[in-house]
Amino acid sequence: MNELLRATIEEFVSSPAFGLVRCRLNRFYDRLRVATQKCSVTVDDNSYYVVPYKDRAVHFLMEVLDATPTASTNDSSTERGMLLPGRSTIAGKTAILLEKVVNAMDSSRFAIIPLVFVSLELSQKHRIYESVLFKTMRRSGEVCYLDMNGRMYNTFDEFMRHNMLPYGILCYEKLLRIGGTSLRFKQKIVGVRRRLWQSADILLVTIYLISCIGLLKESIPSFGLLTAGSNMYLMTRGVQNYFDLGHFRGFSTTRKKLINIMLITMNVVTLSVVSVPFSFRMVEQLSEYSLALLGGTGLVSLSWMFQQLLLSQSV
C-alpha cells in the first residue's frame, strides 16, 4: 500500500497539476495580502488575523477566497462544500458557509492555512479545488482548527487523519505567513480509508438485503447468520459515525445523528429478536412482526448508506 501511495505522489509531482497547485497557492497569498490591506485587518506577531466584528471577518474571508459577488461567473464548476473549485461562482453559498464558521469561533483571532485538493477520482482525476483551514483559539485558550464545513479538530494532525475529504492529494503549507512565493509545499494522499469504508458499507448493506430476501423465500439458518453479521457491522458503523459527529460545532447535525441512532437501534433489535434466534434455530418460522422488522431495518440501512454517499459528494 505504501509503495502504491508513493508511486501516486511521484506521478502527481511529475504532472502539470503540480505546477498548477503552486500557482494556486501563490495566487492565494497574493489575495491574502491584498485583502488584508483592503479590509484594514490587523495581523499580530503570530500571523493571526485580528478581526473584531463577525460581519467584517466574513467580508475579509470572502475577499481572500475570491468569492465576492463580482467574481467571474463563467466557470461552469460549482462548489462542493469545503472544496472550492478555483474562483467560487456561488458567492451566496460561500458567505453562508463562512458566516457559520466565523460564528463557531470563540475568538476574533484566527490564522488561515491554504489547502489545495487534487482529486484522484477516475471521473475527475487531477481536477483542482481550493479551500482553507482556520487555526483559532477556544475560550479556554487552547488552539483548535476549523474547516470550511465547521468541523473542529484539536490539532493539525487530527485534521489530516480525520478530515472528510474524498480520495485525492491534499497540498498544504503548515507555515503560516502573510505573503511571498510558495516554493515548497507538502502533499498527502487522503480519503483512502473513507473510500474503503464506503465500499464496505455498500457491500454489507447489499448482503443484508439479499439475506432478507433469502429469509423470505427459504428459511435457511445460513441466511440468518449473514443478517446477523451485517447487523453487527452496521451497528458498529452507526456508533462510529455518531461519535465522529462530535467534531461538528455550530452546525445542525440533528438529522445526521438521528439517522445513526435509528441505524444502531434497528440493527440491535433485529440482531437480538430475529437474526440470532433464527440462526441458532430458537425460532422455526419468521412472524409478520419479524418480517416487518427486517424490512424496516433494510430501509433505514439504505437511507443511511445513501446519506454517507451524499456526504462524500458534499465535502
C-alpha positions in Angstrom: 0.0 0.0 0.0 2.8 2.5 0.9 4.6 1.8 -2.4 1.3 2.4 -4.3 0.8 5.7 -2.4 4.4 6.8 -3.1 4.0 6.0 -6.8 0.8 8.1 -6.9 2.6 11.0 -5.3 5.5 10.7 -7.8 3.1 10.6 -10.7 1.4 13.8 -9.4 4.8 15.6 -8.9 5.7 14.9 -12.5 2.3 16.0 -13.8 1.2 19.5 -14.9 -1.2 19.6 -11.9 1.8 20.0 -9.6 2.7 23.4 -11.3 -0.9 24.4 -11.2 -1.1 23.8 -7.4 1.9 26.0 -6.9 0.2 28.8 -9.0 -3.0 28.4 -6.9 -1.0 28.8 -3.6 0.8 31.8 -5.0 -2.4 33.5 -6.0 -3.9 32.7 -2.6 -1.1 34.6 -0.9 -1.5 37.5 -3.3 -5.2 37.7 -2.5 -4.5 37.4 1.2 -2.1 40.3 1.1 -4.4 42.5 -0.9 -7.5 41.6 1.3 -5.5 42.4 4.5 -4.8 45.9 3.2 -8.2 46.4 1.6 -10.1 45.4 4.7 -7.7 47.1 7.1 -7.2 43.8 9.1 -4.6 43.7 11.8 -2.0 40.9 11.9 -0.2 40.1 15.2 3.3 38.6 15.6 2.0 35.0 15.3 0.4 35.6 11.9 -3.1 35.7 13.5 -5.6 38.0 11.8 -7.5 40.1 14.3 -11.0 41.0 13.1 -13.2 42.2 16.0 -16.6 42.1 14.1 -18.0 38.9 12.6 -19.5 40.5 9.5 -16.2 42.2 8.8 -14.5 38.8 9.2 -16.8 37.3 6.6 -16.2 40.1 4.2 -12.4 39.7 4.6 -12.6 35.9 4.1 -14.8 36.4 1.0 -12.0 38.6 -0.5 -9.4 36.0 0.4 -11.3 33.2 -1.2 -12.1 35.4 -4.2 -15.8 34.6 -3.6 -17.2 38.1 -3.8 -20.3 38.7 -6.0 -18.1 40.4 -8.6 -16.1 37.3 -9.2 -16.2 35.7 -12.6 -19.3 33.6 -13.3 -18.1 32.0 -16.5 -16.7 29.0 -14.6 -19.1 26.1 -15.0 -17.9 24.3 -11.9 -19.8 24.5 -8.7 -19.0 24.5 -5.0 -18.5 21.2 -3.2 -18.8 22.1 0.4 -15.4 22.8 1.9 -13.8 22.4 -1.6 -13.9 25.5 -3.8 -13.1 25.0 -7.5 -10.8 27.8 -8.2 -12.8 31.1 -8.2 -16.1 30.4 -6.5 -19.1 31.1 -8.6 -21.8 31.0 -6.0 -20.9 33.8 -3.6 -24.1 33.5 -1.5 -23.4 29.8 -0.6 -19.8 30.7 0.3 -20.9 33.6 2.5 -23.3 31.3 4.4 -20.5 28.7 5.0 -18.2 31.5 6.2 -20.8 33.0 8.5 -21.3 29.6 10.2 -17.5 29.1 10.5 -17.0 32.6 12.0 -19.9 32.1 14.4 -18.4 28.8 15.5 -15.2 30.6 16.5 -14.7 31.7 20.2 -12.1 34.2 19.3 -11.8 37.1 16.9 -8.2 36.0 16.2 -7.5 33.3 13.6 -4.8 32.2 11.2 -5.5 30.9 7.7 -3.9 27.7 6.3 -4.3 27.4 2.5 -5.3 24.0 1.2 -5.3 22.7 -2.4 -7.0 19.4 -3.1 -6.2 17.4 -6.3 -8.8 14.8 -7.0 -7.8 11.2 -7.8 -11.3 10.0 -8.6 -11.4 8.4 -12.1 -14.2 10.8 -13.2 -12.2 13.9 -12.4 -8.6 12.9 -12.0 -6.2 15.8 -11.2 -9.1 18.3 -11.0 -8.0 21.0 -8.6 -10.1 22.5 -5.7 -9.1 25.2 -3.2 -10.1 25.5 0.4 -8.7 26.8 3.8 -8.3 25.6 7.3 -8.7 28.1 10.2 -6.5 28.0 13.2 -8.1 29.7 16.2 -8.4 29.7 20.0 -11.1 28.3 22.3 -12.3 30.3 25.3 -10.0 28.1 27.4 -7.0 29.3 25.5 -6.4 26.0 23.6 -5.7 26.0 19.9 -8.2 24.3 17.6 -8.7 24.1 13.8 -11.9 24.6 11.8 -12.5 23.5 8.2 -15.0 25.2 5.8 -17.8 22.9 7.0 -17.3 23.9 10.6 -15.8 20.6 11.6 -13.5 21.1 14.6 -10.1 19.5 15.2 -7.8 19.7 18.2 -4.6 19.5 16.2 -3.5 19.8 12.6 -2.5 16.1 12.6 -6.0 15.2 13.7 -7.4 17.1 10.7 -5.0 15.2 8.4 -6.2 11.9 9.9 -10.0 12.5 10.2 -11.0 15.0 7.6 -14.0 14.3 5.4 -12.2 14.7 2.1 -12.8 12.3 -0.8 -9.9 10.3 -2.4 -7.2 12.7 -3.6 -4.0 14.5 -2.8 -4.1 17.3 -0.2 -1.4 20.0 -0.7 -0.8 22.4 2.2 1.7 24.6 3.9 1.8 24.4 7.7 4.0 27.5 7.9 1.7 30.5 8.4 2.8 33.6 6.6 1.4 36.9 5.2 2.7 36.7 1.7 5.5 35.7 -0.6 6.1 33.0 -3.1 5.1 29.4 -2.5 8.2 27.4 -3.3 7.7 24.3 -1.2 4.5 22.6 0.0 3.7 19.2 1.4 1.4 16.6 -0.2 -0.5 13.8 1.4 -3.0 11.3 -0.1 -6.3 11.5 1.8 -9.6 9.7 1.6 -8.2 6.2 1.2 -9.8 4.9 4.5 -13.0 6.7 3.7 -13.2 5.0 0.3 -12.6 1.6 1.9 -15.4 2.3 4.5 -17.8 3.3 1.7 -17.1 0.1 -0.3 -17.6 -2.0 2.9 -20.9 -0.1 3.6 -22.3 -0.8 0.2 -21.2 -4.5 0.4 -22.6 -5.1 3.8 -25.9 -3.4 3.1 -26.2 -5.4 -0.1 -25.5 -8.6 1.8 -28.1 -7.7 4.4 -30.8 -7.1 1.7 -30.0 -10.3 -0.2 -30.1 -12.2 3.1 -33.5 -10.7 4.0 -34.9 -11.8 0.6 -33.4 -15.3 1.2 -35.1 -15.5 4.6 -38.4 -14.5 3.0 -38.2 -17.3 0.4 -36.2 -20.0 2.2 -36.0 -20.3 6.0 -32.3 -21.3 6.0 -30.2 -20.6 9.1 -27.2 -19.5 7.0 -29.2 -16.5 5.8 -29.8 -15.7 9.5 -26.0 -15.7 10.1 -25.5 -13.3 7.2 -28.1 -10.9 8.5 -26.5 -11.2 12.0 -23.1 -10.3 10.6 -24.5 -7.4 8.7 -26.4 -6.2 11.7 -23.2 -6.2 13.8 -21.3 -4.3 11.2 -24.0 -1.6 10.6 -24.5 -1.2 14.3 -20.7 -0.6 14.8 -20.6 1.9 11.9 -23.6 3.8 13.3 -21.8 4.2 16.7 -18.6 5.2 14.9 -20.4 7.9 12.8 -22.3 9.2 15.8 -19.2 10.0 17.7 -17.5 11.4 14.6 -20.2 14.0 14.5 -18.8 15.3 17.8 -16.2 17.2 15.6 -19.0 19.4 14.3 -19.8 22.6 16.2 -22.3 25.4 15.4 -23.9 23.4 12.6 -27.1 21.5 12.5 -26.2 17.8 13.0 -29.5 16.6 14.5 -30.7 14.9 11.3 -27.3 13.2 10.8 -27.2 12.0 14.4 -30.8 10.8 14.2 -30.2 8.5 11.2 -27.2 7.0 13.1 -29.3 6.4 16.2 -32.0 4.8 14.1 -29.4 2.6 12.4 -28.0 1.5 15.7 -31.4 0.9 17.3 -32.9 -1.0 14.4 -29.9 -3.3 13.9 -29.6 -4.1 17.6 -33.3 -5.0 17.8 -33.1 -7.0 14.6 -30.0 -8.8 15.7 -31.4 -9.8 19.1 -35.0 -10.5 18.0 -34.6 -12.0 14.5 -31.1 -12.8 13.3 -29.6 -14.6 16.3 -32.7 -16.6 17.3 -33.3 -17.7 13.8 -29.6 -18.5 13.2 -29.5 -20.9 16.2 -32.9 -22.3 15.5 -34.5 -20.8 18.5 -37.4 -20.0 16.2 -38.5 -22.0 13.2 -40.6 -19.5 11.3 -40.5 -15.8 11.0 -43.6 -13.9 12.2 -45.1 -10.9 10.5 -43.5 -8.7 13.1 -40.1 -10.2 12.4 -40.5 -9.7 8.6 -41.6 -6.1 9.2 -38.6 -5.6 11.4 -36.2 -7.0 8.8 -37.8 -4.7 6.1 -37.7 -1.6 8.3 -34.0 -2.2 9.2 -33.3 -2.6 5.5 -34.9 0.8 4.7 -33.1 2.5 7.5 -29.7 0.9 6.4 -30.3 2.0 2.8 -31.1 5.6 3.8 -28.0 5.7 6.0 -25.8 4.4 3.2 -27.1 7.0 0.7 -26.5 9.7 3.3 -22.9 8.6 3.6 -22.5 8.6 -0.2 -24.1 12.1 -0.4 -21.7 13.3 2.3 -18.8 12.2 0.2 -20.0 14.4 -2.6 -20.7 17.5 -0.5 -17.3 17.9 1.2 
